[in-house]
């Protein structure tokens, strides 16, 4: 099933937000998904198994180094958009 997720990563207890967020997005890009990075969130689109695997890996990598919060909105009914990344 094709899904689209809107994700927001919030690294905790750090003044340097950019590096963990960049690492998270780079890991998502390794999974052949449509990625559209915005100012407040990132849209990820693809087959559900691939999206879930990418989110799990990206979160685990950031969470190994620091505490973080990941918010995810997931839909199988959203129109497609974004650009192909990878």
N, CA and C atoms as an extended XYZ file, in Angstrom:
258
Properties=species:S:1:pos:R:3:atomname:S:1:resname:S:1:resid:I:1 pbc="F F F"
N         0.849       -1.166        0.000 N   UNK     1
C         0.000        0.000        0.000 CA  UNK     1
C         0.904        1.242        0.000 C   UNK     1
N         0.532        2.220       -0.773 N   UNK     2
C         1.275        3.477       -0.835 CA  UNK     2
C         0.762        4.417        0.262 C   UNK     2
N         1.711        5.021        1.000 N   UNK     3
C         1.354        5.918        2.087 CA  UNK     3
C         2.193        7.188        2.008 C   UNK     3
N         1.722        8.186        2.719 N   UNK     4
C         2.473        9.425        2.880 CA  UNK     4
C         2.507        9.755        4.365 C   UNK     4
N         3.698       10.119        4.847 N   UNK     5
C         3.862       10.480        6.250 CA  UNK     5
C         4.426       11.887        6.336 C   UNK     5
N         3.900       12.663        7.268 N   UNK     6
C         4.480       13.950        7.602 CA  UNK     6
C         5.174       13.758        8.944 C   UNK     6
N         6.488       13.988        8.970 N   UNK     7
C         7.269       13.713       10.168 CA  UNK     7
C         7.988       14.971       10.644 C   UNK     7
N         8.077       15.091       11.961 N   UNK     8
C         8.825       16.182       12.589 CA  UNK     8
C         9.679       15.582       13.689 C   UNK     8
N        10.986       15.854       13.639 N   UNK     9
C        11.921       15.357       14.632 CA  UNK     9
C        12.326       16.506       15.540 C   UNK     9
N        12.270       16.261       16.839 N   UNK    10
C        12.630       17.270       17.829 CA  UNK    10
C        13.728       16.725       18.745 C   UNK    10
N        14.993       17.008       18.451 N   UNK    11
C        16.067       16.592       19.349 CA  UNK    11
C        15.940       17.339       20.683 C   UNK    11
N        16.129       16.626       21.771 N   UNK    12
C        15.973       17.213       23.098 CA  UNK    12
C        17.329       17.479       23.745 C   UNK    12
N        17.330       18.451       24.665 N   UNK    13
C        18.500       18.762       25.488 CA  UNK    13
C        19.747       19.066       24.662 C   UNK    13
N        19.563       19.840       23.586 N   UNK    14
C        20.687       20.272       22.768 CA  UNK    14
C        20.366       21.633       22.161 C   UNK    14
N        21.392       22.409       21.929 N   UNK    15
C        21.222       23.693       21.242 CA  UNK    15
C        21.510       23.546       19.760 C   UNK    15
N        21.981       22.366       19.346 N   UNK    16
C        22.381       22.120       17.965 CA  UNK    16
C        21.376       21.165       17.315 C   UNK    16
N        20.290       21.719       16.826 N   UNK    17
C        19.209       20.908       16.262 CA  UNK    17
C        19.510       20.405       14.858 C   UNK    17
N        20.297       21.164       14.113 N   UNK    18
C        20.496       20.876       12.699 CA  UNK    18
C        21.119       19.530       12.405 C   UNK    18
N        22.170       19.157       13.119 N   UNK    19
C        22.876       17.910       12.809 CA  UNK    19
C        22.004       16.666       12.977 C   UNK    19
N        21.278       16.501       14.091 N   UNK    20
C        20.428       15.319       14.209 CA  UNK    20
C        19.324       15.287       13.147 C   UNK    20
N        18.771       16.430       12.827 N   UNK    21
C        17.712       16.478       11.809 CA  UNK    21
C        18.285       16.133       10.439 C   UNK    21
N        19.449       16.673       10.112 N   UNK    22
C        20.093       16.345        8.832 CA  UNK    22
C        20.403       14.857        8.748 C   UNK    22
N        20.910       14.272        9.827 N   UNK    23
C        21.219       12.837        9.849 CA  UNK    23
C        19.937       12.015        9.646 C   UNK    23
N        18.852       12.436       10.290 N   UNK    24
C        17.564       11.757       10.151 CA  UNK    24
C        17.102       11.773        8.689 C   UNK    24
N        17.144       12.942        8.059 N   UNK    25
C        16.690       13.076        6.673 CA  UNK    25
C        17.598       12.292        5.724 C   UNK    25
N        18.894       12.332        5.935 N   UNK    26
C        19.821       11.581        5.080 CA  UNK    26
C        19.530       10.084        5.142 C   UNK    26
N        19.202        9.580        6.319 N   UNK    27
C        18.858        8.168        6.449 CA  UNK    27
C        17.567        7.858        5.701 C   UNK    27
N        16.583        8.738        5.774 N   UNK    28
C        15.344        8.529        5.010 CA  UNK    28
C        15.637        8.449        3.517 C   UNK    28
N        16.540        9.285        3.034 N   UNK    29
C        16.862        9.334        1.605 CA  UNK    29
C        17.506        8.046        1.102 C   UNK    29
N        18.046        7.229        1.979 N   UNK    30
C        18.670        5.963        1.590 CA  UNK    30
C        17.642        4.906        1.184 C   UNK    30
N        16.367        5.163        1.376 N   UNK    31
C        15.336        4.139        1.203 CA  UNK    31
C        14.477        4.304       -0.054 C   UNK    31
N        14.942        5.060       -1.027 N   UNK    32
C        14.221        5.219       -2.296 CA  UNK    32
C        12.772        5.643       -2.090 C   UNK    32
N        12.596        6.718       -1.349 N   UNK    33
C        11.277        7.285       -1.086 CA  UNK    33
C        11.204        8.684       -1.667 C   UNK    33
N        10.003        9.179       -1.824 N   UNK    34
C         9.833       10.594       -2.158 CA  UNK    34
C         9.991       11.373       -0.865 C   UNK    34
N        10.877       12.350       -0.877 N   UNK    35
C        11.158       13.147        0.315 CA  UNK    35
C        10.984       14.612       -0.044 C   UNK    35
N        10.242       15.336        0.772 N   UNK    36
C        10.080       16.769        0.599 CA  UNK    36
C        10.318       17.424        1.959 C   UNK    36
N        11.466       18.103        2.074 N   UNK    37
C        11.847       18.717        3.346 CA  UNK    37
C        11.288       20.123        3.410 C   UNK    37
N        10.572       20.419        4.488 N   UNK    38
C        10.025       21.748        4.713 CA  UNK    38
C        10.662       22.379        5.939 C   UNK    38
N        10.226       23.569        6.264 N   UNK    39
C        10.791       24.296        7.400 CA  UNK    39
C        10.432       23.651        8.737 C   UNK    39
N         9.258       23.057        8.842 N   UNK    40
C         8.792       22.508       10.115 CA  UNK    40
C         8.588       20.987       10.106 C   UNK    40
N         8.567       20.383        8.915 N   UNK    41
C         8.355       18.942        8.834 CA  UNK    41
C         8.874       18.431        7.495 C   UNK    41
N         8.912       17.111        7.383 N   UNK    42
C         9.344       16.446        6.159 CA  UNK    42
C         8.242       15.497        5.731 C   UNK    42
N         7.911       15.499        4.437 N   UNK    43
C         6.945       14.542        3.901 CA  UNK    43
C         7.704       13.383        3.271 C   UNK    43
N         7.264       12.177        3.587 N   UNK    44
C         7.887       10.954        3.105 CA  UNK    44
C         6.791       10.142        2.429 C   UNK    44
N         7.043        9.718        1.203 N   UNK    45
C         6.019        8.972        0.471 CA  UNK    45
C         6.629        7.735       -0.161 C   UNK    45
N         5.881        6.623       -0.072 N   UNK    46
C         6.327        5.386       -0.696 CA  UNK    46
C         5.481        4.219       -0.224 C   UNK    46
N         5.961        3.013       -0.526 N   UNK    47
C         5.274        1.808       -0.069 CA  UNK    47
C         5.388        1.719        1.454 C   UNK    47
N         4.315        1.287        2.093 N   UNK    48
C         4.262        1.331        3.558 CA  UNK    48
C         5.430        0.627        4.232 C   UNK    48
N         5.818       -0.564        3.745 N   UNK    49
C         6.921       -1.286        4.374 CA  UNK    49
C         8.212       -0.477        4.315 C   UNK    49
N         8.437        0.182        3.208 N   UNK    50
C         9.654        0.972        3.015 CA  UNK    50
C         9.640        2.228        3.894 C   UNK    50
N         8.472        2.876        3.982 N   UNK    51
C         8.340        4.075        4.822 CA  UNK    51
C         8.572        3.718        6.283 C   UNK    51
N         7.928        2.648        6.770 N   UNK    52
C         8.090        2.256        8.167 CA  UNK    52
C         9.533        1.851        8.472 C   UNK    52
N        10.166        1.122        7.563 N   UNK    53
C        11.559        0.715        7.767 CA  UNK    53
C        12.483        1.931        7.821 C   UNK    53
N        12.248        2.885        6.943 N   UNK    54
C        13.081        4.093        6.908 CA  UNK    54
C        12.906        4.908        8.182 C   UNK    54
N        11.667        5.081        8.627 N   UNK    55
C        11.416        5.840        9.849 CA  UNK    55
C        12.053        5.154       11.056 C   UNK    55
N        11.945        3.838       11.125 N   UNK    56
C        12.516        3.104       12.250 CA  UNK    56
C        14.034        3.265       12.274 C   UNK    56
N        14.681        3.095       11.136 N   UNK    57
C        16.139        3.194       11.079 CA  UNK    57
C        16.600        4.619       11.391 C   UNK    57
N        15.958        5.610       10.796 N   UNK    58
C        16.355        6.999       10.997 CA  UNK    58
C        16.173        7.413       12.454 C   UNK    58
N        15.061        7.027       13.055 N   UNK    59
C        14.827        7.358       14.459 CA  UNK    59
C        15.848        6.664       15.350 C   UNK    59
N        16.105        5.385       15.105 N   UNK    60
C        17.038        4.628       15.936 CA  UNK    60
C        18.433        5.247       15.900 C   UNK    60
N        18.864        5.694       14.739 N   UNK    61
C        20.199        6.291       14.628 CA  UNK    61
C        20.308        7.564       15.452 C   UNK    61
N        19.306        8.412       15.387 N   UNK    62
C        19.345        9.652       16.167 CA  UNK    62
C        19.181        9.341       17.654 C   UNK    62
N        18.274        8.436       17.988 N   UNK    63
C        17.982        8.128       19.390 CA  UNK    63
C        19.153        7.448       20.098 C   UNK    63
N        20.045        6.806       19.356 N   UNK    64
C        21.233        6.203       19.971 CA  UNK    64
C        22.147        7.269       20.555 C   UNK    64
N        22.130        8.458       19.971 N   UNK    65
C        23.039        9.521       20.379 CA  UNK    65
C        22.420       10.522       21.347 C   UNK    65
N        21.105       10.658       21.314 N   UNK    66
C        20.470       11.631       22.203 CA  UNK    66
C        18.981       11.372       22.306 C   UNK    66
N        18.375       11.959       23.318 N   UNK    67
C        16.935       11.846       23.467 CA  UNK    67
C        16.267       12.691       22.393 C   UNK    67
N        15.162       12.191       21.881 N   UNK    68
C        14.485       12.889       20.795 CA  UNK    68
C        13.009       12.509       20.762 C   UNK    68
N        12.218       13.346       20.122 N   UNK    69
C        10.795       13.088       19.904 CA  UNK    69
C        10.564       13.074       18.406 C   UNK    69
N         9.805       12.091       17.930 N   UNK    70
C         9.429       12.007       16.521 CA  UNK    70
C         7.907       11.994       16.425 C   UNK    70
N         7.352       12.988       15.748 N   UNK    71
C         5.910       13.032       15.496 CA  UNK    71
C         5.659       12.577       14.070 C   UNK    71
N         4.669       11.702       13.889 N   UNK    72
C         4.367       11.155       12.568 CA  UNK    72
C         2.864       11.215       12.330 C   UNK    72
N         2.488       11.792       11.192 N   UNK    73
C         1.098       11.696       10.704 CA  UNK    73
C         1.178       10.840        9.457 C   UNK    73
N         0.350        9.813        9.384 N   UNK    74
C         0.426        8.842        8.305 CA  UNK    74
C        -0.929        8.706        7.627 C   UNK    74
N        -0.916        8.652        6.300 N   UNK    75
C        -2.167        8.532        5.556 CA  UNK    75
C        -1.980        7.679        4.310 C   UNK    75
N        -3.025        6.960        3.943 N   UNK    76
C        -3.040        6.277        2.657 CA  UNK    76
C        -3.983        6.998        1.692 C   UNK    76
N        -4.415        8.204        2.054 N   UNK    77
C        -5.382        8.941        1.242 CA  UNK    77
C        -4.883       10.306        0.779 C   UNK    77
N        -3.657       10.691        1.147 N   UNK    78
C        -3.142       11.995        0.754 CA  UNK    78
C        -2.720       12.001       -0.708 C   UNK    78
N        -2.908       13.137       -1.375 N   UNK    79
C        -2.398       13.225       -2.749 CA  UNK    79
C        -0.886       13.198       -2.746 C   UNK    79
N        -0.319       12.694       -3.821 N   UNK    80
C         1.141       12.642       -3.907 CA  UNK    80
C         1.705       14.007       -4.189 C   UNK    80
N         2.916       14.219       -3.769 N   UNK    81
C         3.617       15.477       -3.966 CA  UNK    81
C         5.057       15.296       -3.587 C   UNK    81
N         5.798       16.355       -3.605 N   UNK    82
C         7.205       16.278       -3.245 CA  UNK    82
C         8.062       15.895       -4.417 C   UNK    82
N         9.335       15.800       -4.173 N   UNK    83
C        10.269       15.464       -5.233 CA  UNK    83
C        10.940       14.140       -4.935 C   UNK    83
N        11.403       13.474       -5.965 N   UNK    84
C        12.122       12.222       -5.803 CA  UNK    84
C        13.498       12.514       -5.272 C   UNK    84
N        13.880       11.794       -4.266 N   UNK    85
C        15.195       11.980       -3.660 CA  UNK    85
C        15.912       10.658       -3.636 C   UNK    85
N        17.192       10.708       -3.476 N   UNK    86
C        17.880        9.453       -3.300 CA  UNK    86
C        19.148        9.494       -3.954 C   UNK    86
